[in-house]
Amino acid sequence: MKNTKLFNLFIFLLTLNLSFGQSYVGHSIDNYSGIHGVVYNPSSIVGSNLRADINLFSASLFGGSDYFGINVSDILNSDGGFDFEDDAKKFPSNTNNFFVNVDVVGPSFMFNLNKKSSIGVISRVRANMNINNINGELYETISNDFDSDDDFDFDSKDLTGTIHAWAEVGLAYGRILIEKPNHLLKGGVTLKYLQGAGSAFMSSPELQGFYSESAETLTTQGNLIYGTSQDFESDDLDFSNLTAGFGLDVGFTYQWYSNRENDSLPTYKTPYKLKVGVSVTDIGSINYDNSTVNNYDLNATVDTSDSEDDTEDFLEDNYNGVETIEEAKIKLPTALHLLVDYRLAKKWFVSAQANLSMVKKGSEMSTSIINTVTVAPRLETKWFSFYAPLSFRQYGDTSFGGGIRVGPLTVGSGSVFTNLLSDSSKTTDVYLGLNIPLYR
């Protein structure tokens, strides 16, 4: 049986992930990051080291799973013959998870209105995918068209999966709220107009079953909800039929100066000793009218000997289902971001970040980030920065990477060194950006 649309998109994006983009790990807290800092915390738009910043193009891609473990050396030495299903290490459990986050920042700009306020416009195209709490053996058997040599049983609770793709244009504004000789507090907000390209989603509160290899049958108990927004195809995303929505980012930053003589001296001329930031991003949702939702009764035993049909056809042919047309409200991946940045010396910093999902795991019709804590030392100058982030990621993965900014070019990965050295990396990412910075 062919993979579901959710699985198809995951494999496609994970393959891309080995050669392209991610979530700007390490770069977003650089004081010269410009637009990318605003994406992380809107308050960073004001009081920065830039008069203006023009983003030409940047892309990031983050993906992984606690089911797959990859050895990048094997991929590099495979001459293009690496196969995830056959060559990747597998860690099947009763609650495996898959996740992909794509973020492309298009033409965007920011500039200072005056000493205390700044404004900007940010355009982005994004796609997120989460599959939570799926039985790893069941996933492997489905992806291999039920070509399994072993019997197995499974008991999945709170199985959910969502793909969501959308574009957004954000109007960002930041202002210095309090300014004292040794203290600075600034706030910012980004109002976002969303254009949803579509979504596919599934959920099952409890799914039990047994696969018999000798009898070539699958016996299941439970129910499955599977739905798509109108005309949505995950392998052929169409941005011509869009659905409107609204979103919001909000953030605050506190900076402490140990030797700033008075508040008339521009903040960018006196380096802070300590910076603390907090922000909440992606508050909002998109409502898709006329979504097709199927509720399948999976209490049945089905023959898997001839399972070459599309998954939707397989469900329709073997299980009783009720189809309804209804509104589907897809929530954005709302997240809380915390930052502590300490200046060790004039050009040397060390930061600690926490990126925490505010979407409960297993929530239906929503996507989420994975929880991550990152410690990143960096060297930062006007024309050059280097950072080496060490991240502790949800599902037990530790990643070590690096990135550089050279004038208008930024490139890096939050996991490059781990991917090269580990024989079973579970997450991988890389990012690339090109902008026109106008320094003070």
LUMSE-732127 format. One record per residue (C-alpha): residue in one letter; z, y, x. Coordinates in steps of 0.25 Angstrom, whole numbers, plus 5000, padded with zeros to 4 digits. Each point is the difference from the previous one (the first is absolute). Example, Ala and Ser with C-alpha at 12.3 -4.5 7.8 and 13.67 -1.06 7.14 Angstrom:
2
<rec r="A" pz="5031" py="4982" px="5049"/>
<rec r="S" pz="4998" py="5014" px="5006"/>
// end
This chain:
440
<rec r="M" pz="5000" py="5000" px="5000"/>
<rec r="K" pz="4996" py="5014" px="5005"/>
<rec r="N" pz="5012" py="5009" px="5005"/>
<rec r="T" pz="5005" py="5010" px="4990"/>
<rec r="K" pz="4996" py="5014" px="5001"/>
<rec r="L" pz="5013" py="5004" px="5005"/>
<rec r="F" pz="4999" py="4989" px="5011"/>
<rec r="N" pz="4985" py="5004" px="5003"/>
<rec r="L" pz="5004" py="5015" px="5003"/>
<rec r="F" pz="5012" py="4996" px="5008"/>
<rec r="I" pz="4992" py="4991" px="5010"/>
<rec r="F" pz="4988" py="5011" px="5000"/>
<rec r="L" pz="5010" py="5011" px="5004"/>
<rec r="L" pz="5008" py="4992" px="5010"/>
<rec r="T" pz="4987" py="4996" px="5007"/>
<rec r="L" pz="4997" py="5015" px="5001"/>
<rec r="N" pz="5014" py="5003" px="5005"/>
<rec r="L" pz="4998" py="4993" px="5013"/>
<rec r="S" pz="4989" py="5010" px="5004"/>
<rec r="F" pz="5004" py="5013" px="4992"/>
<rec r="G" pz="5011" py="5009" px="4994"/>
<rec r="Q" pz="5015" py="5001" px="4995"/>
<rec r="S" pz="5012" py="5010" px="4996"/>
<rec r="Y" pz="5001" py="5009" px="5012"/>
<rec r="V" pz="5012" py="4993" px="5006"/>
<rec r="G" pz="5006" py="5009" px="5010"/>
<rec r="H" pz="4990" py="5012" px="4998"/>
<rec r="S" pz="5005" py="5005" px="4987"/>
<rec r="I" pz="5013" py="5006" px="5006"/>
<rec r="D" pz="4993" py="5007" px="5011"/>
<rec r="N" pz="5002" py="5015" px="4999"/>
<rec r="Y" pz="4985" py="5002" px="5002"/>
<rec r="S" pz="4996" py="4989" px="4990"/>
<rec r="G" pz="4996" py="5010" px="4990"/>
<rec r="I" pz="4994" py="4994" px="4987"/>
<rec r="H" pz="5006" py="4987" px="5003"/>
<rec r="G" pz="5014" py="5005" px="5001"/>
<rec r="V" pz="4998" py="5007" px="4986"/>
<rec r="V" pz="4996" py="4986" px="4994"/>
<rec r="Y" pz="5013" py="4995" px="5005"/>
<rec r="N" pz="5009" py="5012" px="4997"/>
<rec r="P" pz="4994" py="5012" px="4993"/>
<rec r="S" pz="5010" py="5009" px="5006"/>
<rec r="S" pz="4994" py="4998" px="5014"/>
<rec r="I" pz="4989" py="5009" px="4996"/>
<rec r="V" pz="5008" py="5013" px="5002"/>
<rec r="G" pz="5006" py="5005" px="5013"/>
<rec r="S" pz="4991" py="4990" px="5009"/>
<rec r="N" pz="4994" py="5002" px="5013"/>
<rec r="L" pz="4986" py="5002" px="4994"/>
<rec r="R" pz="4994" py="5013" px="4994"/>
<rec r="A" pz="4991" py="4990" px="4992"/>
<rec r="D" pz="4995" py="4986" px="5000"/>
<rec r="I" pz="4986" py="4995" px="4995"/>
<rec r="N" pz="4999" py="4985" px="4998"/>
<rec r="L" pz="4986" py="4995" px="5001"/>
<rec r="F" pz="5003" py="4985" px="4998"/>
<rec r="S" pz="5011" py="4990" px="5003"/>
<rec r="A" pz="5002" py="4986" px="4995"/>
<rec r="S" pz="5012" py="4990" px="5000"/>
<rec r="L" pz="5001" py="4986" px="4996"/>
<rec r="F" pz="5013" py="4992" px="5000"/>
<rec r="G" pz="5000" py="4985" px="4996"/>
<rec r="G" pz="5008" py="4987" px="5001"/>
<rec r="S" pz="5007" py="4989" px="4994"/>
<rec r="D" pz="5012" py="4991" px="5002"/>
<rec r="Y" pz="4990" py="4988" px="4998"/>
<rec r="F" pz="4990" py="5002" px="5011"/>
<rec r="G" pz="5003" py="5002" px="5015"/>
<rec r="I" pz="4989" py="5004" px="5009"/>
<rec r="N" pz="4998" py="4999" px="5015"/>
<rec r="V" pz="4990" py="5012" px="5003"/>
<rec r="S" pz="4997" py="4993" px="5014"/>
<rec r="D" pz="4994" py="4989" px="4992"/>
<rec r="I" pz="4992" py="5009" px="4991"/>
<rec r="L" pz="4995" py="5008" px="5013"/>
<rec r="N" pz="4996" py="4986" px="5006"/>
<rec r="S" pz="4993" py="4994" px="4988"/>
<rec r="D" pz="4987" py="5008" px="5001"/>
<rec r="G" pz="5001" py="5003" px="4985"/>
<rec r="G" pz="5003" py="4986" px="4996"/>
<rec r="F" pz="5014" py="5002" px="4996"/>
<rec r="D" pz="5004" py="4995" px="4986"/>
<rec r="F" pz="5013" py="5004" px="4994"/>
<rec r="E" pz="5001" py="4988" px="4991"/>
<rec r="D" pz="4998" py="4990" px="5012"/>
<rec r="D" pz="5005" py="5008" px="5012"/>
<rec r="A" pz="5011" py="5009" px="4996"/>
<rec r="K" pz="5014" py="4994" px="5000"/>
<rec r="K" pz="5006" py="4998" px="4987"/>
<rec r="F" pz="5015" py="5002" px="4995"/>
<rec r="P" pz="4999" py="4995" px="4985"/>
<rec r="S" pz="5013" py="5003" px="4992"/>
<rec r="N" pz="5003" py="5001" px="4985"/>
<rec r="T" pz="4999" py="5015" px="5001"/>
<rec r="N" pz="4989" py="5004" px="5009"/>
<rec r="N" pz="4995" py="5015" px="5000"/>
<rec r="F" pz="4987" py="5007" px="5003"/>
<rec r="F" pz="4998" py="5015" px="5002"/>
<rec r="V" pz="4989" py="5009" px="5004"/>
<rec r="N" pz="5000" py="5016" px="5000"/>
<rec r="V" pz="4987" py="5008" px="5003"/>
<rec r="D" pz="5001" py="5015" px="5001"/>
<rec r="V" pz="4988" py="5008" px="5004"/>
<rec r="V" pz="5002" py="5015" px="5001"/>
<rec r="G" pz="4988" py="5008" px="4998"/>
<rec r="P" pz="4996" py="5015" px="5002"/>
<rec r="S" pz="5014" py="5007" px="4999"/>
<rec r="F" pz="5006" py="5013" px="5005"/>
<rec r="M" pz="5013" py="5008" px="5001"/>
<rec r="F" pz="5004" py="5014" px="5005"/>
<rec r="N" pz="5011" py="5009" px="5000"/>
<rec r="L" pz="5001" py="5011" px="4990"/>
<rec r="N" pz="5011" py="5008" px="5007"/>
<rec r="K" pz="5012" py="4997" px="5009"/>
<rec r="K" pz="5007" py="4993" px="4989"/>
<rec r="S" pz="4990" py="4992" px="4992"/>
<rec r="S" pz="4987" py="4992" px="5001"/>
<rec r="I" pz="4990" py="4993" px="4991"/>
<rec r="G" pz="4990" py="4989" px="5001"/>
<rec r="V" pz="4990" py="4991" px="4993"/>
<rec r="I" pz="5000" py="4985" px="5003"/>
<rec r="S" pz="4989" py="4990" px="4995"/>
<rec r="R" pz="5003" py="4985" px="5002"/>
<rec r="V" pz="4994" py="4987" px="4995"/>
<rec r="R" pz="5010" py="4988" px="4999"/>
<rec r="A" pz="5001" py="4986" px="4997"/>
<rec r="N" pz="5013" py="4991" px="4999"/>
<rec r="M" pz="5002" py="4985" px="4997"/>
<rec r="N" pz="5012" py="4992" px="4999"/>
<rec r="I" pz="5002" py="4986" px="4996"/>
<rec r="N" pz="5015" py="4996" px="4999"/>
<rec r="N" pz="5007" py="4987" px="4999"/>
<rec r="I" pz="4989" py="4990" px="5000"/>
<rec r="N" pz="5002" py="4986" px="5004"/>
<rec r="G" pz="4993" py="4998" px="5014"/>
<rec r="E" pz="4995" py="4986" px="4997"/>
<rec r="L" pz="4994" py="5004" px="4987"/>
<rec r="Y" pz="4993" py="5012" px="5006"/>
<rec r="E" pz="4994" py="4991" px="5011"/>
<rec r="T" pz="4996" py="4989" px="4990"/>
<rec r="I" pz="4993" py="5010" px="4991"/>
<rec r="S" pz="4993" py="5007" px="5012"/>
<rec r="N" pz="4995" py="4987" px="5005"/>
<rec r="D" pz="4994" py="4996" px="4986"/>
<rec r="F" pz="5011" py="4990" px="4998"/>
<rec r="D" pz="4996" py="4992" px="5013"/>
<rec r="S" pz="5014" py="4996" px="5004"/>
<rec r="D" pz="5005" py="4987" px="5006"/>
<rec r="D" pz="5014" py="5001" px="4995"/>
<rec r="D" pz="5007" py="5000" px="4987"/>
<rec r="F" pz="5010" py="5012" px="4998"/>
<rec r="D" pz="5008" py="5007" px="4989"/>
<rec r="F" pz="5003" py="5014" px="4998"/>
<rec r="D" pz="5009" py="5010" px="4993"/>
<rec r="S" pz="4996" py="5014" px="5001"/>
<rec r="K" pz="5009" py="5011" px="4993"/>
<rec r="D" pz="4996" py="5014" px="4998"/>
<rec r="L" pz="4986" py="4998" px="5005"/>
<rec r="T" pz="4992" py="5013" px="5000"/>
<rec r="G" pz="4987" py="5006" px="5006"/>
<rec r="T" pz="4994" py="5013" px="4999"/>
<rec r="I" pz="4987" py="5007" px="5006"/>
<rec r="H" pz="4999" py="5015" px="4998"/>
<rec r="A" pz="4989" py="5009" px="5005"/>
<rec r="W" pz="5000" py="5015" px="4998"/>
<rec r="A" pz="4996" py="5014" px="5006"/>
<rec r="E" pz="5009" py="5012" px="5000"/>
<rec r="V" pz="4999" py="5015" px="5003"/>
<rec r="G" pz="5013" py="5006" px="5003"/>
<rec r="L" pz="5005" py="5015" px="5001"/>
<rec r="A" pz="5011" py="5001" px="5010"/>
<rec r="Y" pz="5010" py="5012" px="5001"/>
<rec r="G" pz="5011" py="5001" px="5009"/>
<rec r="R" pz="5011" py="5011" px="5002"/>
<rec r="I" pz="5011" py="5003" px="5010"/>
<rec r="L" pz="5012" py="5001" px="4990"/>
<rec r="I" pz="5012" py="5003" px="5010"/>
<rec r="E" pz="4998" py="5006" px="5014"/>
<rec r="K" pz="5012" py="5003" px="5009"/>
<rec r="P" pz="5000" py="5001" px="5015"/>
<rec r="N" pz="5004" py="4985" px="5002"/>
<rec r="H" pz="4996" py="4994" px="4987"/>
<rec r="L" pz="4987" py="4999" px="4992"/>
<rec r="L" pz="4998" py="4994" px="4986"/>
<rec r="K" pz="4986" py="4998" px="4994"/>
<rec r="G" pz="4994" py="4994" px="4988"/>
<rec r="G" pz="4987" py="4996" px="4995"/>
<rec r="V" pz="4992" py="4993" px="4989"/>
<rec r="T" pz="4986" py="4994" px="4998"/>
<rec r="L" pz="4995" py="5000" px="4986"/>
<rec r="K" pz="4989" py="4989" px="4999"/>
<rec r="Y" pz="4988" py="4998" px="4990"/>
<rec r="L" pz="4997" py="4986" px="5000"/>
<rec r="Q" pz="4987" py="4993" px="4997"/>
<rec r="G" pz="5002" py="4985" px="4997"/>
<rec r="A" pz="4989" py="4990" px="5004"/>
<rec r="G" pz="5006" py="4989" px="4993"/>
<rec r="S" pz="5011" py="4988" px="5001"/>
<rec r="A" pz="5001" py="4985" px="4999"/>
<rec r="F" pz="5014" py="4995" px="4998"/>
<rec r="M" pz="5007" py="4987" px="4997"/>
<rec r="S" pz="5014" py="4995" px="4997"/>
<rec r="S" pz="5008" py="4988" px="4996"/>
<rec r="P" pz="5015" py="5000" px="4998"/>
<rec r="E" pz="5001" py="4985" px="5003"/>
<rec r="L" pz="4989" py="4990" px="5005"/>
<rec r="Q" pz="5004" py="4986" px="5003"/>
<rec r="G" pz="4990" py="4988" px="5003"/>
<rec r="F" pz="4996" py="4988" px="5007"/>
<rec r="Y" pz="4987" py="4997" px="5007"/>
<rec r="S" pz="4996" py="4985" px="5002"/>
<rec r="E" pz="4990" py="4998" px="5011"/>
<rec r="S" pz="4997" py="4986" px="4996"/>
<rec r="A" pz="4998" py="5003" px="4985"/>
<rec r="E" pz="4993" py="5014" px="5003"/>
<rec r="T" pz="5008" py="5006" px="4989"/>
<rec r="L" pz="5009" py="5013" px="4999"/>
<rec r="T" pz="5011" py="5000" px="4990"/>
<rec r="T" pz="5007" py="5013" px="4997"/>
<rec r="Q" pz="5010" py="5006" px="4992"/>
<rec r="G" pz="5001" py="5015" px="4996"/>
<rec r="N" pz="4991" py="5012" px="4997"/>
<rec r="L" pz="4992" py="5009" px="5008"/>
<rec r="I" pz="4995" py="5014" px="4996"/>
<rec r="Y" pz="4987" py="5005" px="5007"/>
<rec r="G" pz="4993" py="5013" px="4997"/>
<rec r="T" pz="4990" py="5010" px="5005"/>
<rec r="S" pz="4997" py="5014" px="4997"/>
<rec r="Q" pz="4987" py="5003" px="4994"/>
<rec r="D" pz="4988" py="4995" px="5008"/>
<rec r="F" pz="5009" py="4998" px="5012"/>
<rec r="E" pz="4994" py="4991" px="5011"/>
<rec r="S" pz="5009" py="4999" px="5013"/>
<rec r="D" pz="4988" py="4996" px="5009"/>
<rec r="D" pz="4991" py="5012" px="4995"/>
<rec r="L" pz="5009" py="5012" px="4998"/>
<rec r="D" pz="4993" py="5010" px="4992"/>
<rec r="F" pz="5005" py="5015" px="5001"/>
<rec r="S" pz="4990" py="5005" px="4990"/>
<rec r="N" pz="5009" py="4996" px="4988"/>
<rec r="L" pz="5013" py="5006" px="5002"/>
<rec r="T" pz="5013" py="5002" px="4993"/>
<rec r="A" pz="5009" py="5012" px="5001"/>
<rec r="G" pz="5014" py="5001" px="5004"/>
<rec r="F" pz="5011" py="5008" px="5007"/>
<rec r="G" pz="5009" py="4998" px="5012"/>
<rec r="L" pz="5010" py="5007" px="5008"/>
<rec r="D" pz="5006" py="5000" px="5014"/>
<rec r="V" pz="5013" py="5008" px="5003"/>
<rec r="G" pz="5007" py="5002" px="5013"/>
<rec r="F" pz="5011" py="5008" px="5008"/>
<rec r="T" pz="5002" py="5002" px="5015"/>
<rec r="Y" pz="5012" py="5005" px="5007"/>
<rec r="Q" pz="4999" py="5005" px="5015"/>
<rec r="W" pz="5012" py="5003" px="5009"/>
<rec r="Y" pz="4997" py="5009" px="5012"/>
<rec r="S" pz="5010" py="5000" px="5012"/>
<rec r="N" pz="4996" py="5013" px="5007"/>
<rec r="R" pz="4992" py="5008" px="4990"/>
<rec r="E" pz="5005" py="5014" px="5001"/>
<rec r="N" pz="4996" py="5006" px="4987"/>
<rec r="D" pz="4992" py="4997" px="4988"/>
<rec r="S" pz="4989" py="5010" px="5003"/>
<rec r="L" pz="4995" py="4991" px="5011"/>
<rec r="P" pz="4989" py="4991" px="4994"/>
<rec r="T" pz="5005" py="4986" px="4999"/>
<rec r="Y" pz="4988" py="4994" px="5007"/>
<rec r="K" pz="5004" py="5008" px="5013"/>
<rec r="T" pz="5014" py="4994" px="5000"/>
<rec r="P" pz="5000" py="4985" px="5000"/>
<rec r="Y" pz="5010" py="4993" px="4991"/>
<rec r="K" pz="5010" py="4991" px="5005"/>
<rec r="L" pz="5001" py="4991" px="4987"/>
<rec r="K" pz="4992" py="4999" px="4988"/>
<rec r="V" pz="5003" py="4992" px="4987"/>
<rec r="G" pz="4990" py="4998" px="4989"/>
<rec r="V" pz="5000" py="4993" px="4987"/>
<rec r="S" pz="4989" py="4999" px="4990"/>
<rec r="V" pz="4995" py="4992" px="4988"/>
<rec r="T" pz="4985" py="4997" px="4999"/>
<rec r="D" pz="4991" py="4995" px="4989"/>
<rec r="I" pz="5008" py="5003" px="4988"/>
<rec r="G" pz="4991" py="4997" px="4988"/>
<rec r="S" pz="4990" py="4991" px="4994"/>
<rec r="I" pz="4986" py="4998" px="4994"/>
<rec r="N" pz="4998" py="4995" px="4985"/>
<rec r="Y" pz="4987" py="4992" px="4998"/>
<rec r="D" pz="4996" py="4999" px="4986"/>
<rec r="N" pz="4992" py="4988" px="4995"/>
<rec r="S" pz="5006" py="4990" px="5010"/>
<rec r="T" pz="4997" py="4985" px="4998"/>
<rec r="V" pz="5013" py="4992" px="5000"/>
<rec r="N" pz="5000" py="4985" px="4998"/>
<rec r="N" pz="5013" py="4993" px="4998"/>
<rec r="Y" pz="4998" py="4985" px="5004"/>
<rec r="D" pz="5009" py="4988" px="4995"/>
<rec r="L" pz="5001" py="4992" px="5013"/>
<rec r="N" pz="5007" py="4988" px="4994"/>
<rec r="A" pz="4989" py="4989" px="5003"/>
<rec r="T" pz="4995" py="4990" px="5009"/>
<rec r="V" pz="4986" py="5003" px="5005"/>
<rec r="D" pz="4989" py="4993" px="5008"/>
<rec r="T" pz="4997" py="5006" px="5014"/>
<rec r="S" pz="4990" py="4991" px="5005"/>
<rec r="D" pz="4989" py="5010" px="4996"/>
<rec r="S" pz="5006" py="5013" px="5003"/>
<rec r="E" pz="4988" py="5009" px="5005"/>
<rec r="D" pz="5001" py="5010" px="4988"/>
<rec r="D" pz="5005" py="5014" px="5001"/>
<rec r="T" pz="5015" py="5001" px="4998"/>
<rec r="E" pz="4998" py="5008" px="4987"/>
<rec r="D" pz="4991" py="4989" px="4995"/>
<rec r="F" pz="5009" py="4989" px="5005"/>
<rec r="L" pz="5012" py="5007" px="4992"/>
<rec r="E" pz="4991" py="5001" px="4988"/>
<rec r="D" pz="4995" py="4986" px="5000"/>
<rec r="N" pz="5013" py="4993" px="5002"/>
<rec r="Y" pz="5011" py="5008" px="4994"/>
<rec r="N" pz="5002" py="5007" px="4986"/>
<rec r="G" pz="5000" py="5015" px="5001"/>
<rec r="V" pz="5001" py="5012" px="4992"/>
<rec r="E" pz="4992" py="5012" px="5004"/>
<rec r="T" pz="5004" py="5015" px="4996"/>
<rec r="I" pz="4994" py="5013" px="5003"/>
<rec r="E" pz="5012" py="5010" px="5003"/>
<rec r="E" pz="5004" py="5011" px="5009"/>
<rec r="A" pz="5005" py="4996" px="5014"/>
<rec r="K" pz="5009" py="5010" px="5008"/>
<rec r="I" pz="4999" py="4997" px="5015"/>
<rec r="K" pz="5011" py="5007" px="5008"/>
<rec r="L" pz="4998" py="5006" px="5013"/>
<rec r="P" pz="5007" py="4994" px="5012"/>
<rec r="T" pz="5012" py="5010" px="5000"/>
<rec r="A" pz="5007" py="5000" px="5013"/>
<rec r="L" pz="5012" py="5007" px="5007"/>
<rec r="H" pz="4999" py="5005" px="5014"/>
<rec r="L" pz="5011" py="5003" px="5009"/>
<rec r="L" pz="4998" py="5006" px="5014"/>
<rec r="V" pz="5010" py="5004" px="5012"/>
<rec r="D" pz="4993" py="5006" px="5012"/>
<rec r="Y" pz="5007" py="5004" px="5012"/>
<rec r="R" pz="4995" py="5008" px="5012"/>
<rec r="L" pz="5005" py="4993" px="5013"/>
<rec r="A" pz="4993" py="5010" px="5009"/>
<rec r="K" pz="4989" py="5011" px="4999"/>
<rec r="K" pz="4989" py="4991" px="4997"/>
<rec r="W" pz="5007" py="4987" px="4997"/>
<rec r="F" pz="5005" py="4995" px="4986"/>
<rec r="V" pz="5005" py="4988" px="4994"/>
<rec r="S" pz="4999" py="4998" px="4985"/>
<rec r="A" pz="5006" py="4990" px="4990"/>
<rec r="Q" pz="4993" py="4998" px="4986"/>
<rec r="A" pz="5002" py="4992" px="4988"/>
<rec r="N" pz="4989" py="4998" px="4990"/>
<rec r="L" pz="5006" py="4993" px="4987"/>
<rec r="S" pz="4993" py="4996" px="4988"/>
<rec r="M" pz="5006" py="5006" px="4987"/>
<rec r="V" pz="4992" py="4990" px="4992"/>
<rec r="K" pz="5008" py="4987" px="4996"/>
<rec r="K" pz="4994" py="4988" px="5006"/>
<rec r="G" pz="4993" py="4992" px="4990"/>
<rec r="S" pz="4997" py="5012" px="4991"/>
<rec r="E" pz="4988" py="4998" px="4991"/>
<rec r="M" pz="4988" py="5009" px="5001"/>
<rec r="S" pz="5005" py="5007" px="5013"/>
<rec r="T" pz="4997" py="4999" px="5014"/>
<rec r="S" pz="5010" py="5004" px="5011"/>
<rec r="I" pz="5002" py="5002" px="5015"/>
<rec r="I" pz="5008" py="4990" px="5009"/>
<rec r="N" pz="5013" py="5005" px="5004"/>
<rec r="T" pz="5000" py="5004" px="5015"/>
<rec r="V" pz="5009" py="5006" px="5010"/>
<rec r="T" pz="4994" py="5006" px="5013"/>
<rec r="V" pz="5005" py="5005" px="5013"/>
<rec r="A" pz="4990" py="5008" px="5008"/>
<rec r="P" pz="5001" py="5007" px="5013"/>
<rec r="R" pz="4989" py="5010" px="5003"/>
<rec r="L" pz="4995" py="5010" px="5010"/>
<rec r="E" pz="4995" py="5012" px="4992"/>
<rec r="T" pz="4992" py="5012" px="5005"/>
<rec r="K" pz="4990" py="5010" px="4994"/>
<rec r="W" pz="4987" py="4992" px="5004"/>
<rec r="F" pz="5006" py="4986" px="5002"/>
<rec r="S" pz="5010" py="4991" px="4994"/>
<rec r="F" pz="5004" py="4985" px="5003"/>
<rec r="Y" pz="5009" py="4992" px="4991"/>
<rec r="A" pz="5005" py="4985" px="5001"/>
<rec r="P" pz="5006" py="4996" px="4986"/>
<rec r="L" pz="5008" py="4988" px="4998"/>
<rec r="S" pz="5001" py="4996" px="4986"/>
<rec r="F" pz="5009" py="4990" px="4992"/>
<rec r="R" pz="4992" py="4996" px="4988"/>
<rec r="Q" pz="5003" py="4993" px="4987"/>
<rec r="Y" pz="4998" py="4985" px="5000"/>
<rec r="G" pz="5006" py="4999" px="5014"/>
<rec r="D" pz="4989" py="5005" px="5008"/>
<rec r="T" pz="5002" py="5009" px="5013"/>
<rec r="S" pz="4988" py="5008" px="5005"/>
<rec r="F" pz="4999" py="5008" px="5012"/>
<rec r="G" pz="4988" py="5010" px="5002"/>
<rec r="G" pz="4995" py="5013" px="5006"/>
<rec r="G" pz="4991" py="5012" px="4997"/>
<rec r="I" pz="4995" py="5012" px="5007"/>
<rec r="R" pz="4995" py="5014" px="4995"/>
<rec r="V" pz="4990" py="5007" px="5009"/>
<rec r="G" pz="4996" py="5013" px="4994"/>
<rec r="P" pz="4992" py="4997" px="4987"/>
<rec r="L" pz="5001" py="4985" px="5002"/>
<rec r="T" pz="5011" py="4991" px="4996"/>
<rec r="V" pz="4999" py="4985" px="5001"/>
<rec r="G" pz="5011" py="4989" px="5000"/>
<rec r="S" pz="5007" py="4988" px="4994"/>
<rec r="G" pz="5014" py="4997" px="4996"/>
<rec r="S" pz="4998" py="4986" px="5004"/>
<rec r="V" pz="4990" py="4999" px="5011"/>
<rec r="F" pz="5009" py="4994" px="5011"/>
<rec r="T" pz="5007" py="4990" px="4991"/>
<rec r="N" pz="4986" py="4996" px="4995"/>
<rec r="L" pz="4995" py="4998" px="5014"/>
<rec r="L" pz="5013" py="4992" px="5005"/>
<rec r="S" pz="5005" py="4993" px="4988"/>
<rec r="D" pz="4993" py="4986" px="4995"/>
<rec r="S" pz="5004" py="5003" px="4986"/>
<rec r="S" pz="5000" py="5014" px="4996"/>
<rec r="K" pz="5002" py="5002" px="4985"/>
<rec r="T" pz="4996" py="5015" px="4999"/>
<rec r="T" pz="4989" py="5008" px="5007"/>
<rec r="D" pz="4995" py="5014" px="4999"/>
<rec r="V" pz="4992" py="5011" px="5007"/>
<rec r="Y" pz="4996" py="5014" px="4997"/>
<rec r="L" pz="4990" py="5011" px="5004"/>
<rec r="G" pz="4999" py="5014" px="4998"/>
<rec r="L" pz="4991" py="5012" px="5003"/>
<rec r="N" pz="5005" py="5015" px="4997"/>
<rec r="I" pz="4998" py="5014" px="5004"/>
<rec r="P" pz="5014" py="5005" px="5004"/>
<rec r="L" pz="5002" py="5015" px="5001"/>
<rec r="Y" pz="5012" py="5002" px="5009"/>
<rec r="R" pz="5010" py="5012" px="5000"/>
// end
